[in-house]
Amino acid sequence: MNETDFLIRGLLKKENFRFSFADTTCTVTKGVKIHDTDPVASKIFAEALTSAALLSPLLDGAEKYSIRWEYPHGELQGIVAGVNASNDVRGLIKQPYLMDKEQSEDDIFGKKDGFVAITKSKNGKILNSGKSRAGLANPAADVAFFFSVSDQLETEIIVAVSFNANPLKPIKRCCGLLLQAMPNCDLKLLETYRKRMNSEEFRKLLLQEMPVEKQLWTLLEFISEKKNDSVYEFGTSPDYICSCSQAKMKQALTTLGKDELRKIFEQGDNSPKITCQFCHKHYTFKKEDFKDLIK
């Protein structure tokens, strides 16, 4: 197994399809350990985090994607994931324990009435945003559907994950491939490639242990049924990195307003604590930290 995660971005030249291929094993391992997800939730969370990582080549500079999956009538409830151009990935899952719930897709995801919302931003300003239905009972597939419908870029994303019995190292391997149409390409051919990507044989190839570039060639030759003719490069490797900080958490508390903050300290809580939902890091504050607001 690879000691670190990787991402490769490239283009199938003759077909004019772009792709990104990533191993997110370490990234997903960090995420599922932070959120203490059981195996059912871990698989779903792995699909969400990996689909976010596969989108990083579509970003430049300070741009970010924020992805929100909502399943209002499902046990899962929802997932949030984010990624930037440096492939810093983070996420949260609202229901980390699904093993004791009903196992049908309808029970977990709801009766196909969910949605996925994706926002692209830069330096805190929204560049564009959109929403589409999430009825495929698979976070990666729902993201692909979003790009196909909202951005009118026909897209396929396949993620495969396998597990270890060791709770300290629960993820054996997690890999994913994104394939996306470029202008003036053959969409009928893309549909043929997408069908091959959705086969069980392709998912097995995603999880096979082999040298990185050899695996990429194997995957691309499988879906195209011909010798690899791609151009590609290694992109920034994904990692589970949270962007929270003392300053950001202070700003979050400040939004409560001076009256609410004053009430917190007057009630005897001299060191209120706030926890980041994405990495579970704790931040503690004192009244002096808000002396400009509370007098």
Backbone torsions as a table, in degrees:
resi	resn	phi	psi	omega
1	MET	NA	145.4	177.8
2	ASN	-66.5	139.0	-178.5
3	GLU	-74.7	-25.7	178.8
4	THR	-132.1	158.5	177.8
5	ASP	-74.8	163.8	177.9
6	PHE	-148.3	163.9	171.2
7	LEU	-141.4	134.7	175.2
8	ILE	-119.0	131.8	176.8
9	ARG	-115.0	147.1	-178.7
10	GLY	-171.5	-170.8	-176.3
11	LEU	-140.8	131.6	168.1
12	LEU	-81.5	107.7	-166.3
13	LYS	-62.6	-53.2	-175.3
14	LYS	-66.0	-38.0	-177.5
15	GLU	-82.0	-22.9	-175.1
16	ASN	62.7	45.9	172.8
17	PHE	-111.6	134.2	173.5
18	ARG	-97.5	157.0	-177.5
19	PHE	-145.5	159.0	166.0
20	SER	-137.3	137.9	-177.3
21	PHE	-127.2	128.1	-174.8
22	ALA	-139.5	144.5	165.6
23	ASP	-103.0	118.4	-176.6
24	THR	-116.8	23.7	-174.2
25	THR	-54.8	-49.9	-177.6
26	CYS	-69.6	-39.8	178.9
27	THR	-60.8	-48.3	-179.3
28	VAL	-66.5	-38.9	178.4
29	THR	-57.4	-45.1	177.7
30	LYS	-60.4	-44.3	-177.9
31	GLY	-63.3	-46.7	-176.7
32	VAL	-71.6	-28.5	176.8
33	LYS	-73.8	-39.7	177.7
34	ILE	-61.1	-43.3	-175.1
35	HIS	-95.3	0.9	174.6
36	ASP	52.2	47.1	-176.9
37	THR	-79.0	144.9	174.4
38	ASP	-79.8	172.7	-174.2
39	PRO	-55.7	-40.3	-179.7
40	VAL	-65.1	-48.7	178.7
41	ALA	-66.3	-34.4	-179.7
42	SER	-62.1	-41.8	179.0
43	LYS	-62.0	-44.9	-179.4
44	ILE	-66.2	-43.9	-180.0
45	PHE	-64.9	-37.8	177.6
46	ALA	-61.0	-41.5	178.3
47	GLU	-63.1	-39.3	-179.5
48	ALA	-68.6	-48.4	-178.1
49	LEU	-65.0	-40.0	-178.5
50	THR	-69.7	-40.0	177.2
51	SER	-62.4	-35.8	176.3
52	ALA	-64.0	-45.8	-179.8
53	ALA	-60.7	-38.1	-178.8
54	LEU	-67.5	-18.8	179.3
55	LEU	-84.6	-12.8	-173.9
56	SER	-58.1	-35.1	178.1
57	PRO	-64.2	-12.9	178.8
58	LEU	-85.2	-0.7	-177.1
59	LEU	-109.5	154.5	177.1
60	ASP	-131.7	147.3	172.2
61	GLY	54.7	-120.4	-176.2
62	ALA	-93.9	12.7	-178.7
63	GLU	-71.5	150.6	179.5
64	LYS	-140.0	151.4	168.8
65	TYR	-110.5	133.3	169.9
66	SER	-115.6	124.8	-176.0
67	ILE	-118.7	131.2	179.5
68	ARG	-129.5	121.8	174.8
69	TRP	-103.7	128.4	177.9
70	GLU	-121.9	128.0	177.2
71	TYR	-126.4	79.8	-168.4
72	PRO	-60.8	-25.7	-178.4
73	HIS	-114.4	17.6	178.5
74	GLY	-111.0	157.2	177.9
75	GLU	-61.3	-30.7	-179.2
76	LEU	-64.9	-35.7	179.2
77	GLN	71.0	-58.2	-179.3
78	GLY	177.4	165.5	178.3
79	ILE	-139.5	149.3	172.7
80	VAL	-130.0	138.3	175.6
81	ALA	-142.8	152.7	177.6
82	GLY	-141.3	152.5	178.2
83	VAL	-151.3	148.0	175.1
84	ASN	-118.3	-178.0	-176.6
85	ALA	-66.5	-20.6	177.2
86	SER	-86.0	2.5	-179.9
87	ASN	64.6	33.0	167.5
88	ASP	-79.2	118.4	-175.0
89	VAL	-113.2	140.8	171.7
90	ARG	-149.5	162.4	-178.8
91	GLY	-167.8	173.0	173.4
92	LEU	-147.2	150.6	178.9
93	ILE	-125.8	127.7	-172.1
94	LYS	-68.9	-32.9	179.9
95	GLN	-125.0	95.7	-176.4
96	PRO	-80.2	-6.7	-177.8
97	TYR	-122.0	106.1	-177.7
98	LEU	-120.3	-3.6	-177.0
99	MET	-62.1	-35.5	-177.0
100	ASP	-86.9	-2.8	178.7
101	LYS	-87.9	172.4	174.3
102	GLU	-61.8	144.4	-172.1
103	GLN	-93.6	-5.2	179.7
104	SER	-71.0	153.0	179.8
105	GLU	-61.8	-37.7	179.7
106	ASP	-62.8	-38.1	179.5
107	ASP	-68.7	-41.0	-176.8
108	ILE	-76.3	-47.0	-174.1
109	PHE	-98.8	-8.3	-173.6
110	GLY	86.7	174.1	-175.2
111	LYS	-85.5	60.6	172.3
112	LYS	60.0	26.8	-178.9
113	ASP	-111.3	20.0	179.2
114	GLY	-84.8	179.9	177.5
115	PHE	-148.8	158.5	173.1
116	VAL	-121.3	132.9	179.3
117	ALA	-120.6	131.3	-178.6
118	ILE	-125.9	130.1	178.6
119	THR	-120.9	131.2	174.6
120	LYS	-105.7	126.7	-176.1
121	SER	-136.6	166.3	177.8
122	LYS	-148.5	122.0	179.8
123	ASN	52.1	41.5	176.7
124	GLY	83.4	-3.9	-179.6
125	LYS	-105.4	133.7	-179.4
126	ILE	-74.6	124.7	176.4
127	LEU	-88.2	-43.1	173.3
128	ASN	-165.0	159.3	179.9
129	SER	-153.4	158.4	179.6
130	GLY	-164.9	173.8	-178.0
131	LYS	-147.7	142.6	174.8
132	SER	-142.6	164.9	-179.5
133	ARG	-67.0	150.6	177.7
134	ALA	-121.1	83.9	-175.0
135	GLY	-115.9	17.1	-173.8
136	LEU	-102.8	2.7	178.4
137	ALA	54.5	36.7	-179.7
138	ASN	-160.9	113.3	-176.2
139	PRO	-56.9	-39.7	179.9
140	ALA	-65.7	-43.9	179.4
141	ALA	-65.1	-35.2	178.5
142	ASP	-67.9	-34.9	175.6
143	VAL	-66.8	-42.7	177.9
144	ALA	-60.6	-41.0	178.5
145	PHE	-63.3	-39.9	178.2
146	PHE	-56.7	-50.2	-178.5
147	PHE	-65.6	-34.7	179.7
148	SER	-66.8	-34.8	-175.6
149	VAL	-95.9	-55.2	-174.1
150	SER	-73.3	-42.3	-179.4
151	ASP	-96.8	-4.0	-179.8
152	GLN	54.2	39.9	174.6
153	LEU	-120.3	99.2	-178.0
154	GLU	-54.2	124.6	-169.2
155	THR	-139.3	144.7	171.0
156	GLU	-131.0	135.9	175.9
157	ILE	-131.9	124.2	176.9
158	ILE	-121.2	129.4	177.8
159	VAL	-124.4	135.1	176.4
160	ALA	-125.1	140.0	-178.5
161	VAL	-139.1	140.3	174.7
162	SER	-127.6	159.6	-170.2
163	PHE	-121.9	153.7	168.5
164	ASN	-101.2	157.7	175.7
165	ALA	-77.9	-16.9	-177.5
166	ASN	-76.6	115.8	-178.7
167	PRO	-66.3	-19.6	178.2
168	LEU	-78.8	-19.5	178.6
169	LYS	-140.4	68.4	-168.6
170	PRO	-69.5	-28.0	-176.3
171	ILE	-96.4	117.1	177.0
172	LYS	-75.4	-49.0	176.4
173	ARG	-160.4	145.3	175.4
174	CYS	-143.6	122.8	-179.3
175	CYS	-138.1	156.2	178.2
176	GLY	-149.6	156.1	177.0
177	LEU	-132.3	132.1	173.6
178	LEU	-110.2	133.1	175.5
179	LEU	-126.6	129.5	-173.9
180	GLN	-139.1	140.4	-179.5
181	ALA	-72.2	141.7	171.8
182	MET	-107.6	166.8	-177.2
183	PRO	-55.7	139.9	174.3
184	ASN	65.6	22.1	176.9
185	CYS	-85.9	172.2	-179.7
186	ASP	-86.9	100.7	-176.1
187	LEU	-68.7	-28.3	176.5
188	LYS	-66.4	-39.4	176.5
189	LEU	-67.0	-40.0	177.9
190	LEU	-58.8	-40.5	179.3
191	GLU	-62.6	-37.1	176.2
192	THR	-62.9	-44.4	178.6
193	TYR	-63.1	-39.6	-178.9
194	ARG	-63.1	-40.0	179.4
195	LYS	-63.3	-39.6	178.1
196	ARG	-67.4	-36.1	178.1
197	MET	-64.2	-29.1	-177.8
198	ASN	-85.4	6.8	178.9
199	SER	-82.3	155.8	178.2
200	GLU	-65.8	-33.0	178.8
201	GLU	-62.7	-39.4	179.1
202	PHE	-65.5	-41.1	179.0
203	ARG	-62.9	-36.5	177.1
204	LYS	-66.2	-38.9	177.7
205	LEU	-63.9	-34.8	178.1
206	LEU	-61.4	-30.3	-175.6
207	LEU	-97.8	-1.7	-179.9
208	GLN	-69.9	143.0	176.5
209	GLU	-87.0	115.6	176.1
210	MET	-161.7	165.0	177.6
211	PRO	-53.1	145.6	-171.4
212	VAL	-53.5	-56.3	-175.4
213	GLU	-67.5	-33.1	176.5
214	LYS	-64.6	-40.9	178.6
215	GLN	-64.2	-41.4	177.8
216	LEU	-58.9	-48.3	179.6
217	TRP	-59.7	-41.9	-179.0
218	THR	-61.7	-43.7	-179.3
219	LEU	-65.6	-46.1	-177.6
220	LEU	-68.4	-37.4	178.6
221	GLU	-70.7	-28.4	177.6
222	PHE	-67.5	-45.5	-175.9
223	ILE	-77.9	-25.2	-179.4
224	SER	-97.4	-15.4	-177.7
225	GLU	56.2	36.1	174.7
226	LYS	-155.9	171.5	-178.3
227	LYS	-62.6	141.8	-177.0
228	ASN	-61.1	129.5	177.7
229	ASP	-128.1	30.6	-175.0
230	SER	-85.6	159.0	165.5
231	VAL	-114.0	137.4	-174.6
232	TYR	-154.5	166.7	177.3
233	GLU	-151.0	155.5	175.8
234	PHE	-77.8	127.5	176.2
235	GLY	-95.2	-171.1	179.1
236	THR	-68.8	130.9	-177.9
237	SER	-68.8	139.5	177.3
238	PRO	-71.5	152.5	174.8
239	ASP	-157.0	148.4	177.6
240	TYR	-83.1	102.0	-177.8
241	ILE	-132.2	124.1	179.9
242	CYS	-92.4	144.1	-178.2
243	SER	-96.4	11.2	-179.4
244	CYS	-68.8	159.4	179.5
245	SER	-159.9	166.9	177.5
246	GLN	-58.6	-42.3	-177.9
247	ALA	-65.1	-42.3	-179.5
248	LYS	-67.2	-37.9	179.3
249	MET	-70.5	-34.4	175.4
250	LYS	-63.0	-42.7	178.2
251	GLN	-61.5	-37.4	178.3
252	ALA	-63.7	-41.3	177.5
253	LEU	-67.3	-35.8	-178.8
254	THR	-61.2	-31.3	-178.9
255	THR	-65.4	-14.3	176.5
256	LEU	-66.6	-24.8	-178.2
257	GLY	94.9	156.4	-173.4
258	LYS	-66.2	-34.9	-178.9
259	ASP	-66.4	-43.8	179.5
260	GLU	-67.6	-39.8	178.0
261	LEU	-64.7	-43.4	179.3
262	ARG	-60.9	-38.9	179.7
263	LYS	-63.9	-39.4	179.4
264	ILE	-58.9	-47.0	-178.3
265	PHE	-74.4	-33.6	179.7
266	GLU	-69.2	-24.1	179.4
267	GLN	-80.8	6.1	173.7
268	GLY	98.0	-0.3	177.7
269	ASP	-86.4	92.7	-176.0
270	ASN	-76.5	-17.0	-179.2
271	SER	-139.2	70.8	179.8
272	PRO	-59.4	143.8	-176.9
273	LYS	-116.0	138.4	175.2
274	ILE	-126.0	138.0	-176.0
275	THR	-114.0	133.3	177.2
276	CYS	-70.9	129.8	-179.6
277	GLN	-69.5	-23.2	-174.5
278	PHE	-87.2	-36.5	-176.5
279	CYS	-123.2	-4.3	178.1
280	HIS	64.7	20.8	174.9
281	LYS	-76.8	139.6	-177.8
282	HIS	-98.0	140.0	176.1
283	TYR	-125.5	131.9	-178.7
284	THR	-113.8	141.5	-178.0
285	PHE	-129.3	154.8	175.8
286	LYS	-116.9	163.4	-178.8
287	LYS	-58.7	-33.4	-179.2
288	GLU	-63.8	-24.0	179.0
289	ASP	-66.0	-18.7	-178.1
290	PHE	-120.3	28.6	-175.7
291	LYS	-61.6	-26.4	178.0
292	ASP	-76.0	-17.1	-178.6
293	LEU	-105.1	-39.3	-179.4
294	ILE	-107.9	117.3	-178.7
295	LYS	-118.9	NA	NA
